[in-house]
């Protein structure tokens, strides 16, 4: 009997009903402010994921031992951010209502807003941990409030003060940092203080968003807005492991733009980050 050749992320070919985590791609980059190309990330990551193993020697866990469903890529309207966000929200809402953990592959960082809109409905006490090079706290960028440069400000519109915790931030307009002092927790340059934040969030629902440009460009050049002075892969991995004990109810990995690293190293790094994230946040029902 012939079977359909459906490409999934390595080790994530379980059925939906039996899976605890649901991954899906959000190939959208219409508000990218510098170099586009993140719309290709999820498709490229699936293909390149077979260059890594399902087993993590860092955690002594294996994707073969957990149930993850890969729902493929959403069909998103490139020219209409609100319509694209609505589709992401709709899909994410279905996942969380079914008692599963959505794990989205961006796409530009704006896609996080669609997922958080849905997750916050299900979990009114939602908190967000953000690993990122950029503050993303502008109220608007070139007159547009829906932008990957303003996504965390839009998340704040939903959650309010003292619910957003940023780490690794090393770029932003002066006004972003000034505004952020009164509304979000920001740790610049590294993950110092993450353990204390994790301790304060125990028992609360948490959404983890990882903008891969938090990594130094020497590790991860394949992104639209590279920023020197980032963390290493091992520092990012330790950050993921540190938050893994929390009640992670949603997560995403975004801002890989594979066309800017023809060596494929950035895609390999992104695949490894996603593998470690899935293994770290997976819990039994």
NORNORJO-V817914 format. One record per pair of residues at least 24 apart in sequence whose C-alpha atoms are under 6 Angstrom apart, sorted by the first residue. I is the first residue (numbers start at 0). J is the second residue. Records with the same first field share a line. If there is no record, write none. Layout:
I->J / J
//
This chain:
7->45 / 69
8->45
9->48 / 49
10->62 / 63
11->67 / 68 / 69
12->68
13->66 / 67 / 68
14->68
15->68
18->66 / 67 / 68
19->66 / 99
20->67 / 99 / 100
21->67 / 68 / 69 / 101 / 102
22->69 / 101 / 102 / 103
23->69 / 70 / 71 / 72 / 103
24->71 / 72 / 103 / 104
25->72 / 73 / 104 / 105 / 106
26->105 / 106
27->106
28->106 / 107
29->77
30->146
34->223
36->256
37->106 / 107 / 254 / 255 / 256
38->106
40->255 / 256
41->104
48->270
84->113
87->113
88->113 / 114 / 117
91->117
92->117
100->248 / 249
101->249
102->250 / 251
103->251
104->251 / 252 / 253
105->253
106->253 / 254
107->254
108->147 / 253
109->146 / 147 / 150
125->204 / 205
126->162 / 205
127->163 / 205 / 206 / 207
128->164 / 207
129->165 / 208
130->166 / 167 / 209 / 210
131->167 / 168 / 210 / 213
132->167 / 168 / 169 / 212 / 213
133->168 / 170 / 171
134->168 / 171
136->175
137->175
166->190
167->213
201->245
204->246
205->246 / 247 / 248
206->247 / 248 / 249 / 250
207->250
208->250 / 251
209->252
210->253 / 254
211->254
219->265
221->256 / 257 / 259 / 260 / 265
222->254 / 255 / 256
243->279 / 280
//
